């Protein structure tokens, strides 16, 4: 394996785990080493299983691109998986929904499709734009669930955005951040959708959470132990901010976020400093409002609702202590 490793652990996202046994055996045959398969959930490149050193020399994180600014360690290897899927029948369906110059975005699995999509857009009368994100991003046009910094160089230039990928969270962040039309081409579901209605629904939900938390006196700030989501420094800043504005706050560290694990703690509202998706995707699971750091600022009157945006983890914040 190039590192003299005799044992290695294989960590994969849920969508690829059905291939884990076959891949593990192939790696053993090619390297002469022994492979351990990790069954715990893997939520992205940010979620490196740091316990692998107890049973393996090297961790192979399969299916994600490295986060360059994250300190994963020299014995963690990232193996990207690129999917070449046919979207030729979907592009014409997306065309009427796009306006003016188009920013093209995707996840690591589909970044190799960007040049052909750019060429197709330009042959159909659109200027196509591709931006490069911050130090958390590897490829041009690539976005993460926690980081859409590839949009930054396109602000004021793109009239609409085309996102290639499955799910809505990544492009939803773009729609909220830019207030521009965002069209999704989903290669897996073979469908095209526009996100304006979803954008408005999520904004109403988040406004409701902020209103519910506006009278909260006691906050619990949640910090993830996952290496790529750990923002302890931000948690201390939030605690200071809340206390300076007459609220109390405690900082709690946990690996896996679940409402049952918070039952012993007294709180009127929770604040997540971990993956930005948690507050958005899981808000109905929590009996108390679950806020993002941005939303805390709005609760305290330090930020206007007109300046609302989804939380993000920038390259500078990676591994923040």
NORZI-V731767 format. One record per residue. RES is the residue in three letters. PHI is phi in whole degrees, 0 to 359 (999 if undefined). Layout:
BEGIN
RES;PHI
RES;PHI
END
This chain:
BEGIN
UNK;999
UNK;85
UNK;238
UNK;70
UNK;286
UNK;256
UNK;228
UNK;217
UNK;253
UNK;248
UNK;246
UNK;222
UNK;290
UNK;303
UNK;293
UNK;248
UNK;298
UNK;295
UNK;260
UNK;297
UNK;295
UNK;297
UNK;293
UNK;299
UNK;294
UNK;296
UNK;296
UNK;296
UNK;296
UNK;281
UNK;250
UNK;77
UNK;266
UNK;246
UNK;244
UNK;251
UNK;263
UNK;267
UNK;267
UNK;299
UNK;302
UNK;233
UNK;263
UNK;152
UNK;296
UNK;289
UNK;255
UNK;278
UNK;289
UNK;283
UNK;274
UNK;300
UNK;295
UNK;287
UNK;219
UNK;209
UNK;278
UNK;222
UNK;253
UNK;256
UNK;264
UNK;260
UNK;108
UNK;232
UNK;275
UNK;302
UNK;259
UNK;305
UNK;276
UNK;273
UNK;269
UNK;280
UNK;107
UNK;290
UNK;259
UNK;248
UNK;250
UNK;259
UNK;241
UNK;286
UNK;238
UNK;254
UNK;248
UNK;259
UNK;250
UNK;278
UNK;242
UNK;300
UNK;279
UNK;270
UNK;302
UNK;298
UNK;287
UNK;280
UNK;306
UNK;294
UNK;271
UNK;269
UNK;232
UNK;52
UNK;285
UNK;241
UNK;276
UNK;254
UNK;224
UNK;195
UNK;265
UNK;301
UNK;298
UNK;242
UNK;298
UNK;287
UNK;275
UNK;302
UNK;303
UNK;289
UNK;292
UNK;302
UNK;299
UNK;294
UNK;299
UNK;291
UNK;286
UNK;247
UNK;90
UNK;250
UNK;280
UNK;256
UNK;237
UNK;228
UNK;249
UNK;250
UNK;281
UNK;278
UNK;288
UNK;270
UNK;245
UNK;265
UNK;252
UNK;296
UNK;82
UNK;279
UNK;234
UNK;246
UNK;296
UNK;256
UNK;206
UNK;243
UNK;296
UNK;295
UNK;282
UNK;307
UNK;290
UNK;261
UNK;296
UNK;82
UNK;244
UNK;268
UNK;271
UNK;203
UNK;229
UNK;242
UNK;249
UNK;250
UNK;160
UNK;266
UNK;82
UNK;243
UNK;294
UNK;303
UNK;290
UNK;299
UNK;301
UNK;294
UNK;297
UNK;287
UNK;293
UNK;255
UNK;55
UNK;240
UNK;301
UNK;236
UNK;250
UNK;252
UNK;255
UNK;260
UNK;294
UNK;287
UNK;275
UNK;55
UNK;219
UNK;238
UNK;215
UNK;245
UNK;258
UNK;298
UNK;293
UNK;297
UNK;304
UNK;294
UNK;294
UNK;293
UNK;297
UNK;295
UNK;297
UNK;292
UNK;297
UNK;297
UNK;296
UNK;295
UNK;298
UNK;298
UNK;272
UNK;296
UNK;262
UNK;296
UNK;254
UNK;239
UNK;248
UNK;242
UNK;260
UNK;261
UNK;237
UNK;274
UNK;272
UNK;296
UNK;301
UNK;270
UNK;241
UNK;285
UNK;231
UNK;294
UNK;301
UNK;296
UNK;299
UNK;294
UNK;297
UNK;295
UNK;299
UNK;300
UNK;300
UNK;294
UNK;293
UNK;293
UNK;250
UNK;80
UNK;250
UNK;254
UNK;207
UNK;240
UNK;253
UNK;237
UNK;253
UNK;206
UNK;274
UNK;244
UNK;281
UNK;205
UNK;301
UNK;297
UNK;286
UNK;258
UNK;301
UNK;289
UNK;257
UNK;276
UNK;202
UNK;267
UNK;201
UNK;249
UNK;231
UNK;261
UNK;258
UNK;271
UNK;308
UNK;301
UNK;291
UNK;300
UNK;293
UNK;276
UNK;284
UNK;251
UNK;300
UNK;287
UNK;279
UNK;258
UNK;288
UNK;245
UNK;304
UNK;246
UNK;253
UNK;263
UNK;303
UNK;300
UNK;290
UNK;298
UNK;299
UNK;291
UNK;304
UNK;275
UNK;77
UNK;269
UNK;217
UNK;277
UNK;301
UNK;295
UNK;256
UNK;291
UNK;206
UNK;289
UNK;296
UNK;215
UNK;248
UNK;273
UNK;301
UNK;290
UNK;268
UNK;298
UNK;69
UNK;302
UNK;250
END
